[in-house]
Amino acid sequence: MLKVEEISVDYGGVHALANVSVELAEGSIIALIGPNGAGKTTLLNAICGTVKPSEGRVLFRGQDITGIAAYRIARRGLLHVPEGRHILGPLSVGENLELGRLALGDRAAGGGNDLERVYGLFPVLQSRREQEGGSLSGGEQQMLAIGRALMGRPRLLLLDEPSLGLSPLLSDQVFAALQQLNREGLTILLVEQNARRALQITQHAYVLEQGRIVRSGPSADLAGDPAIIEHYLGRESADNRAGQAPASLSQANLKETRP
């Protein structure tokens, strides 16, 4: 479905990504975890076309989409729900959802019950369809952002920090919806700061640090890896007790492998 091959992204001489490769099989749900500033959002932006890689390429369903305009990538069925939701506050919930149809392009002729599907997944949106999007709670706005993307009938959905700023209850609802979508066959690449939850709902995961992939494997294996537990799943380390930031996973790996 998606193959990212050795892509690099530079911002004014700063290397945001360096030779990153990621692969998603059709129907999979994959996590991308790592510290703030690791390059996770940059990677999603490079995949969806809002950032152009300086090296490497992105293949979607066997076709090279590197450098193609973002709206053309969206019309191929690769949809992105960015961090911060970016809904249009003055428009109603229903109007925000209808905007999602713009991503259909030539695929609009296929018909379908897109709106019913979104309302079935997020019933609160149907009850608030006449309400201004900006008046919704944070969790409801996140549901609206995902629903808007679903209106474009994605083949691959990229999500950037969907649980950011949400209560545990609303986070649970959003993650449950993503699992349901994946069970229905939707391929998902999930960037999520809540590494523990991300590893619980995904099949495979990549760990990104300082613009490089430093670890990858089945999510269940990573969730039981002592280094991942130490750095991402909340176990208190000696560095934390001393009031210092823990070493990065890549630094830990170097320490572990040093003769």
N, C-alpha and C positions, 0 to 999 in steps of 0.2 A: 504493500500500500504506500508506504513512505520510506525513502532511503535518503538520509543526509550523509554526504560523502565529503569528509575532510574539509569542512567549511571553516573559514576564518573571517572575522569581522573586526575592522579597525575604526576607531573613532579618533580622528586627529592625532594619529600616531600611537594611541593607546590600544592595546590588543584586548578586545572584549571577548573574543572567541579565538581559539587556536586549534585548528585541525580537529574539529569535532565531528564525530560520526555517530549517527543514531539510526535505528531501523525499527519500523512498526509493521507487523503483519496485519492483514485485514481482519477486523473483528477483535483486535486486542485492545487492552487498556493499559497504558504505560505511564509510569511516573518519572518525573525529572525533579530531583531534589538537590539541595545545596544551600550554602549560606547566602545572605543578601549580598548582591554585587558579584555573584559568581558568573553571571551571563545567561541566566535562565530565560529572562524576558527577551534578551537580544536574540537568543536562539529561536524562540517562537516568532519573533518579528522577521527573522531571516527566512524562516520557512514560509510564512504567509505573504512575504513580498514587500513589507513596509521598510525593510532594511536590506541592502544589497551586500552579499558577501564579497570580500576581496579575493577570496580563493575558494575552491571547492564548488560543489553543486548540490541541488536538491531535486530529487526525483519523486514525482507523485503519480502513482499508478503507471509507472514505467516511462513517464515523460519528464524531460528536463524542464523544470519551471523556474530555474534560477534567473533572476533579472526580469521576470514577467511582472507586469503591473499587478498590484495587490487585488484590484477588483476583478481582473481576469482569472486570477488564482481562485478567488472566492466563487466565481461562476463555474469553476470546475468541481466544486464541492468541498473545498478545503476552507473551513470557517474558523474564525478566531474570536474567542471571548476574552478581551484584554483585561488586565488588572484595572480595577476602578470602575468597571461596568460600562461607562460611557453611554448611558441611555440619554435620551433627549427629554429633560425634565418637564418642559412646558407641554409636551405632547401626551396624549392619553396612553394608557397601557395598550389598548387596541391599536392605536396608531404606531406606537413603537414596534409592535409585533409585525404590523403590515410592512414596515420598512425592511424587515428581514427578507421579504420576497424579492428585493432587488438583487440579491445574490443568485437567484435562480437562473436569470438569463434565458438561454435556449431551453433549459430544463423545465421551465414553467409550463410547457405544453403537456407535461405528464400528468397534470392534475394532482389530486391527493387531498387528504383531510388534515392539512398541516395545522390549522388553528385548533381543531378538535384534539389533535395529538398533544399540543402544548397545554391546552386547558386540562386535559386528562392527567398530564404529568404534574402540573402546578395549578390545582383548582383555585387557589387564592387569586390568580391572575384573572380568571373569568369573573369572579365576584367583584373585581376592581377594574374591569376593562374600560370603564368610562373615567376613571380617576387619573389625574396627572401622574406621570411616571416619577417625577421628582418628589412627590408626596409619599411614596412608598417607603417602607422600612428598608434597611440595608439588605436584609435577607430577601425581601420581596424584589428589590432591584436586581439582585444577583439572579434570581429566578427569571426575571424579565429579560436580562441580558442573554441567558442561556436559551430562553424561549425564542428570542429574536433570531439567534443563530439557527435554531432548529427550523424556523420558517424558511430558511434557505436550503433545506434538505441536505445537510452535510453528509459527505462520505467519510470525512475525517474532521474531528472537532478538536481544536486546541483551546485549552483553558488555562488562564494565568491567575493563580491564587484565588480560586473560587470561594474559599472559606475566610478570606481576609476580613477581619472586623466583624464576623458573625458570631452570634451566641452559639454555644454547643448544640442546642436544639436545632437551630436553623442550619448549622453546618451539617448535622446528621441528615436533614431533609435534602440538602443539596447533594451530598454524597450518595444518598439512596437513589436519587434521580439519575445520577451519573451511572450507577451500577445497573439500573433498569435499562437505560439507553444502551449500555454495552451489551447486556443480555439480548437486546433486540437486534444486535449486529453492528452498532455504531462503533467505529474505531476512535479512540480517544487518547490524546497526549495531554497529560495533566502536570502542570507546574504547581507545586503546593508546598508551602512552608511548614505545614503540619505533616512532617515526614512520617510519623507513626501511622496516621490515618491513611496517608497516600499509599504506604506499603501494604496496608490492610485490604485496600479495594482494588489494587492493580496486580497484574500478572508478572510484570518485569519492570525494572527500574534502572535509571542511570543517575550517577552522582556527579554533579558538575562543581568544580572548584577552580577559581581563578581562570575561567575560560576554557578549562580542559576537563574531559571526562576522566575521572580518577577511579571509578569503580562502576560495574554494571553486573546484572545477574537477575535471577528470579527474585521477585519481591519478598517471598517468604524466606529465602536464604539471607538476603540483606537485612531483613528484620531481626534475624538471629545472629548477625555478625557482631562480635564485640566492638569493633572499631566504629561501626555504624551506630550501635547503641550508645557508645560513649559520646559521639559527636552530634547525633541528630535526634535520638529518641529520649533524651531527658535524664539520663543517668548523670548524677553529679560527679564531676571529676576532681582530682586533686587540684588542678589549676583553678577550677571554679571556686573551690573552698578557700584558695589562697587569694581570691579576688582578681584572678587573671583570666583572660580569654583562653579557652582551650586551643591547643595546636590544631591546625587544619588536618583533615583526613589524609591529604597527600603527604603532609609532614609526618603524620603517624605511620603511614605506610613506609616511608623512608627509614624511620627508626626501627620498624619491625623487620625490615629486610637487610639492615646494615649488619655485616659480619662482625 
